[in-house]
Amino acid sequence: MSSLVPGIERALSDKSSTSNLKIEALVFTRLVMASNPPVVFHPHIQALTNPVLAAVNERYYKVTSEALRVCGELVKAIRPELVQSPSFNFIPYVQPIYSTILKRLTAQDQDQEVKECAITCMGLIISLLGDQLKRELGVCLPLLLDRLRNEITRLTTVKAFATIAESPLKIDLSCILGQAVLELTTFLRKANRALRLASLGTLNALLIAYGDKIGSSSYESIIIELSSLISDADLHMTALALELCCTMMKDKRHHSYAGVVVKERVLPQALVLVKSPLLQGQALQTLQGFFTALVQSASTSFDILLDALLSTARGSSSGGGPASKQAFHSVAQCAAVLCLAAPDAKCSSIVSMLINSVENSLGQDATQLLSLLCLGEIGRRKDLHSHINLEGVIIRSFQSPSEEIKSAASYALGNIAVGNLSKYLTFILSQIDNQSKLQYLLLHSLKEVIARQSTDDAGKVDFKGTDVQKILALLFTHCQSEEEGIRNVVAECLGKLAILEPGKLVPALKERTLSSSAFTRATVVIAIKYTIVDRPQPIDMHIKPCIDSFLMLIRDEDRHVRRAAVSALSTAAHNKAVLVKDLLPALLPLLYDQTVIKKELIRTVDLGPFKHTVDDGLELRKGAFECVDTLLDNCLDQIDPSSFIDPYLLSGLSDHYDVKMPCHLILSKLAEKCPSAVLAVVDTLVEPLERTVTTKMKPDAVKQEVDRNEDMIRSALRAIESLNRISGDASSRFKAFMNNVVKSGPLAERYNAVRHESDAVVTGDIMDMS
């Protein structure tokens, strides 16, 4: 900094400096200050303050606004820690900075950007230096309140008040607090979404810091406005609204009164929300906290609220029908946190009631399903081993004729095991070995146990070394199962376990790529697919050196193994292309080979009166083209489009419906990204595209076949439109095809619809970029 500061001073103070030089110097200063510890700048504060404050008074608005942003960083630097005895004497700089910013805040005729920067900077000054400005607060706070009432500056001021409210200095806002809360409350009904979101956050911060100074009438007004914001139309806003409700109900002075109003105004909306199939993530987490806070506010009986929740899922409230699958999970999670908030005896009685409900609700699928999910959610958070034969009750539910009940029972058993690994994990492992007919469901239970290792704190488990060894031995044994469904669950379990124990699992999986069993080879490749997620993981460094051992199985003699390798390559290219880019020169020819129709994979099945042709290579070809599609998005620089288009893409364009669809998409992308390569072979593309768009269905075709054919024609027309955009007069054959087939006769109307669709997408992309 010692060598940089003189240059910054000269750029800002020299009379010959242009406005552009000053702006660049200020932007540089702001970025340096934002990305380095404050102590680095303490020796240079004096040298920086004077030229920066002088720049605040410049006439050119761009210089002024950037200087105000630097002032904000200066304020953070001079007092980084709000302690009694700071390491840096910041007091001499308080008044000069405050006075300069106040002058800009009070000025009337200035640019919008300058106004907003001045408001933001004053918010930082009050939040970090407010204890040194007690006499000045009576001037600057009313000014900010005035800006809050101004439609042009209100959003920025709302955020500035949030900064002030969150200050540990507990700034005295008594002169404007009531009026500010009133203004913020009215903003909750405005159409501007950003304003409503910011107002919710600021109100929450104000209530946390100054709740004891805000009257009950203000609480009621806020709650009334919040009730209209809670819906699945905007889950982010809903989460903030529910969080604000929780804050009010936790306030010691107002919690009982707030709880009563919330119960009357907000609870009905919350019970509708919990039934939404869209509810997830932060909104669901906050809703759980909302129900807990409502019970703890003593305004709502635990039994009444739990019954209302359970009734919502069963569909008995308001005469509604049964809830969606997601709603059952949402209700179960909310019910679980409610039970945990109750005394142990009460929670135990609820668990007993749920167990009885599972046993005695045969034929009542909704009740049984909800009871199982509730048991799972409670068991994940609390050890339920004191309830005798709980696991036996759940296992019996595996025999239900309802697939949803079976799935819920599997989920429940896995989550209950999380609450007491030593008892229930051993039970699950022994049952997998002994109950061959229930292996699929029991493996799903095991998957839940493994998955909870890396989820939220509620139900996070830690395996012992012996646990991992037992699980591994069992999973590797079932790699050779004849049932594909079981092998897929085993692969997912291995993948999730590998993320947790990469040092043990990755070498073990690699070793089994040489197994004599094709099912085992396919399973370990799929397992590797589940380890490649879209965020950085410690396992990445273990996978990269050996991923070729898995992906090179794309040349395996068994089609199941090849399909698994293609799927793994597609996942890697989508989530972490860096893992496979260096391998693509060797992999691409092998991948392209999987797109070719292989006669040895086509067989004829004799069904008595007639014969049926089965193409065992169809799924592999479809997966291979979908993999190429992914590679075009993320690894285009590694692909030679000419060698792929002819013959592989041409072959795909004449293949089965399931193969043609991804080929049309690939052709559209190539036309956009590699137009010269496509134009070189555009004549040869005409024939397969013409055959597709002129396909006529048999008179006795069923509706599903007709719809599929229509989808295929639309898909082909989109590809044709992409070619038309780049063709010009390059090909007389393509031009004739467009004029004689596509733009005339029965296809013309459908083509025009596709073209308008395409134009709308392009226009939208341009608007997004601007």
Secondary structure, 3 states (H helix, E strand, C coil): CCCCHHHHHHHHHCCCCCHHHHHHHHHHHHHHHHCCCHHHCHHHHHHHHHHHHHHHCCCCHHHHHHHHHHHHHHHHHHCCCCCCCCCCCCHHHHHHHHHHHHHHHHCCCCCHHHHHHHHHHHHHHHHHHHHHCCCCHHHHHHHHHHHHCCCCCHHHHHHHHHHHHCCCCCCCCCCCHHHHHHHHHHHCCCCCHHHHHHHHHHHHHHHHHHHHHCCHHHHHHHHHHHHCCCCCCCHHHHHHHHHHHHHHHHCCCCHHHHHHHHHHHCHHHHHHHCCCCCCCHHHHHHHHHHHHHHHHCCCCCHHHHHHHHHHHHHCCHHHCCCCCHHHHHHHHHHHHHHHHHCCHHHHHHHHHHHHHHHHHCCCCHHHHHHHHHHHHHHHHHCCCCCCCCHHHHHHHHCCCCCHHHHHHHHHHHHHHHHHCHHHHHHHHHHHHHHCHHHHHHHHHHHHHHHHHHHCCCCCCCCCCHHHHHHHHHHHHHHHHCCCHHHHHHHHHHHHHHHHHCHHHHHHHHHHHHHCCCHHHHHHHHHHHHHHCCCCCCCCHHHHHHHHHHHHHHHHCCCHHHHHHHHHHHHHHHHHCHHHCHHHHHHHHHHHHHCCCCCHHHEEEEECCCCEEEEECCHHHHHHHHHHHHHHHHHCHHHCCHHHHHHHHHHHHHCCCHHHHHHHHHHHHHHHHHCHHHHHCCHHHHHHHHHHHHCCCCCCCCCHHHHHHHHHHHHHHHHHHHHHHHHHCCCCHHHHHHHHHHHCCCCHHHHHHHHHHHHHHHHHHHHHHHC
